[in-house]
Structures are given as structure tokens and as C-alpha cells.
Amino acid sequence: MTVAYNPKLPKGLKFYFDVNNPKCIANPGSTTIASGSGSTKLNCLVSSLQLQANDSTNTNMTFVEDNGSYCYNQVGTNGGVPGWTSTTNLTRVDSYTFICWFKYQYGSSYQRANNIYGGGFASRTSFYLSPSGTSSSHGYLRHSDIGGDNGYSRTANYGASDGEWHMFATTDTGGDGNQTTKLYIDGDLEHTNSSNASHDTPDGDGQVVWGSWSGGYGNFGGKTNCFMYFERVLSDAEIKDVYNSLKGRFA
């Protein structure tokens, strides 16, 4: 299988992590993820940004091969600390796009949400799966900026429990109190919503967080890869193009 390490991506790409690319991390199949001083780091493919392992036991974070290419595998546990955080802060902007491929696999009856990104990057901005019966959004994919329902985007059962690879994309545009959020699954627009809530846009710079809402909560359970962020809102056609350029690796 020929892996496209560097697919053609739209303009405005601020960070991109692909653990199958040796420029991101060398030899992922033989790499042990370590915590603390000298911890394993992932290199951004378009800038100097790095992600460092946020894990104290080294048992819940691995690199595995799936469909002929490597991806990141994480067993999420409520109160555990697997996940990645950036070594430096990233400048926040009002309008942006997040994209990531995921395969949800490892749930728990007490985990409220499985966050693919979240927390530190933009106040409480997150994108998460809610497979737990304790969540008010059971079986949903959801994007939220300030927690709670608050009229934010939710779509039912898109990849929350089918054990298949999917690509999510979410876009935000507009300033504080005047925000529009769109949620895409596998390149298709699934939901659009607006909010006039206060504090719904990022204030100040923040960490990039991948695989959790914060270091100790909402850890994702499953496989992810091709984690990217654009400092602008991509069009429907651009998001579909990103999906088509990568789907052969995951389908």
C-alpha cells in the first residue's frame, strides 16, 4: 500500500500531525511512548509546534497499524491522563477549522465524554463522542465551546459506536456572542447552529490538546490520526476534498 504522507491540503493550515509520517515521529511501530523528561513528542508537519505525551503509566497510549498505515491508539479512562498537549501555545483566532480522523472503540460506562480535541486550546472548545449512558447526549458526536447544551452542534450516532473510521470536521466563525458552528462527517455537512452566548470565542493563546478535554478528564478511547487545524473556515468543497484525499488510508 502506498501511503500519501503529504496530501494536498487547502491554504491556511496551521498545524498537521500524522503519526504515519516519519517527519512527525520516526518508527512509530517500535516507539514506546514515555512521560516526563524527554517524553515522546510528535512534530508538526507544517510548523515547529510539537505535541508531548501526557501520560504517567505508558499503558494507555500506543501506535498501531490499521489498514496498512500507523495511527495513534488510546484507551481512555475517566481520571486517567493519556493524551497530548502542545509544548507551546498557539495563537487563537475567531474563525477556524478542525479536522481529524477517528475510530471510536474503547468506551466505559462511567466516562461522560470521549474528547478528540478540547480544553486547553480554546477555553472549553471540544469535539467529543458521548457513548456513555450518563451523558445527556448519549450516542452523539458533539462540538461545544462553553460546555452544556447551549444550542451547540450535535448529530446523532455518526461514528459514535460503529467501530469504523470517520473524518470529522468542525468550523467556527464569528466573534463573541455571534458565532456559527458547522459539523461535518466524512466530508458532508451534517449540522449548522448559531449561538449568542458570551465567552463562546477563544480569548488569548492556548495549548493544543489532542485525545482529551484536559490532562485528566474526557480522554478519548480509540484510534485517531491526521489531526489538523486551519486558521480560517474551509468551504464545503474544501472539506470534501480533504476527505477524498485521505479516505483511501482509512476506508
ZIVEN-V909372 format. One record per residue. N is the residue number from 1. SS is DSSP state (H for helix, E for strand, L for the rest). BURIAL is 1 if it has 16 or more other C-alpha atoms within 10 Angstrom, else 0. Layout:
{{N & SS & BURIAL} {N & SS & BURIAL}}
This chain:
{{1 & L & 0} {2 & L & 0} {3 & L & 0} {4 & L & 0} {5 & L & 0} {6 & L & 0} {7 & L & 0} {8 & L & 0} {9 & L & 0} {10 & L & 0} {11 & L & 0} {12 & L & 0} {13 & E & 1} {14 & E & 1} {15 & E & 1} {16 & E & 1} {17 & E & 1} {18 & L & 1} {19 & L & 1} {20 & L & 1} {21 & L & 1} {22 & L & 0} {23 & L & 0} {24 & L & 1} {25 & L & 1} {26 & L & 0} {27 & L & 0} {28 & H & 1} {29 & H & 0} {30 & H & 0} {31 & L & 0} {32 & L & 0} {33 & L & 1} {34 & L & 1} {35 & L & 1} {36 & L & 0} {37 & L & 0} {38 & L & 0} {39 & L & 0} {40 & L & 1} {41 & E & 1} {42 & E & 1} {43 & E & 1} {44 & L & 1} {45 & L & 1} {46 & L & 0} {47 & L & 0} {48 & L & 0} {49 & L & 1} {50 & E & 1} {51 & E & 1} {52 & E & 1} {53 & E & 1} {54 & L & 1} {55 & L & 1} {56 & L & 0} {57 & L & 0} {58 & L & 0} {59 & L & 0} {60 & L & 1} {61 & E & 1} {62 & E & 1} {63 & E & 1} {64 & E & 1} {65 & E & 0} {66 & E & 0} {67 & L & 0} {68 & L & 0} {69 & E & 1} {70 & E & 1} {71 & E & 1} {72 & E & 1} {73 & E & 1} {74 & E & 1} {75 & L & 1} {76 & L & 1} {77 & L & 1} {78 & L & 1} {79 & L & 0} {80 & L & 1} {81 & L & 1} {82 & L & 1} {83 & L & 1} {84 & E & 1} {85 & E & 1} {86 & E & 1} {87 & L & 0} {88 & L & 0} {89 & L & 1} {90 & E & 1} {91 & L & 1} {92 & L & 1} {93 & L & 1} {94 & L & 1} {95 & L & 1} {96 & E & 1} {97 & E & 1} {98 & E & 1} {99 & E & 1} {100 & E & 1} {101 & E & 1} {102 & E & 1} {103 & E & 1} {104 & E & 1} {105 & L & 1} {106 & L & 1} {107 & L & 1} {108 & L & 1} {109 & L & 0} {110 & L & 0} {111 & L & 1} {112 & L & 1} {113 & L & 1} {114 & E & 1} {115 & E & 1} {116 & E & 1} {117 & E & 1} {118 & L & 1} {119 & H & 1} {120 & H & 1} {121 & H & 1} {122 & L & 1} {123 & L & 1} {124 & L & 1} {125 & L & 1} {126 & E & 1} {127 & E & 1} {128 & E & 1} {129 & E & 1} {130 & E & 1} {131 & L & 1} {132 & L & 1} {133 & L & 0} {134 & L & 0} {135 & L & 0} {136 & L & 0} {137 & L & 1} {138 & L & 1} {139 & L & 1} {140 & E & 1} {141 & E & 1} {142 & E & 1} {143 & E & 1} {144 & E & 1} {145 & L & 1} {146 & L & 1} {147 & L & 0} {148 & L & 0} {149 & L & 0} {150 & L & 0} {151 & L & 0} {152 & L & 1} {153 & L & 1} {154 & E & 1} {155 & E & 1} {156 & E & 0} {157 & L & 1} {158 & L & 1} {159 & L & 1} {160 & L & 1} {161 & L & 1} {162 & L & 0} {163 & L & 0} {164 & L & 0} {165 & L & 1} {166 & E & 1} {167 & E & 1} {168 & E & 1} {169 & E & 1} {170 & E & 1} {171 & E & 1} {172 & E & 1} {173 & E & 1} {174 & L & 1} {175 & L & 1} {176 & L & 1} {177 & L & 0} {178 & L & 0} {179 & E & 1} {180 & E & 1} {181 & E & 1} {182 & E & 1} {183 & E & 1} {184 & E & 1} {185 & E & 1} {186 & L & 1} {187 & L & 1} {188 & E & 1} {189 & E & 1} {190 & E & 0} {191 & E & 0} {192 & E & 1} {193 & E & 0} {194 & E & 1} {195 & E & 1} {196 & L & 0} {197 & L & 0} {198 & L & 0} {199 & L & 0} {200 & L & 1} {201 & L & 1} {202 & L & 1} {203 & L & 0} {204 & L & 0} {205 & L & 1} {206 & E & 1} {207 & L & 1} {208 & L & 1} {209 & E & 1} {210 & E & 1} {211 & L & 1} {212 & L & 1} {213 & L & 1} {214 & E & 1} {215 & L & 1} {216 & L & 1} {217 & E & 1} {218 & L & 1} {219 & E & 1} {220 & L & 1} {221 & L & 1} {222 & E & 1} {223 & E & 1} {224 & E & 1} {225 & E & 1} {226 & E & 1} {227 & E & 1} {228 & E & 1} {229 & E & 1} {230 & E & 1} {231 & L & 1} {232 & L & 1} {233 & L & 1} {234 & L & 1} {235 & L & 0} {236 & H & 0} {237 & H & 0} {238 & H & 0} {239 & H & 1} {240 & H & 1} {241 & H & 1} {242 & H & 1} {243 & H & 1} {244 & H & 0} {245 & H & 0} {246 & H & 1} {247 & H & 1} {248 & H & 0} {249 & H & 1} {250 & H & 1} {251 & L & 0}}
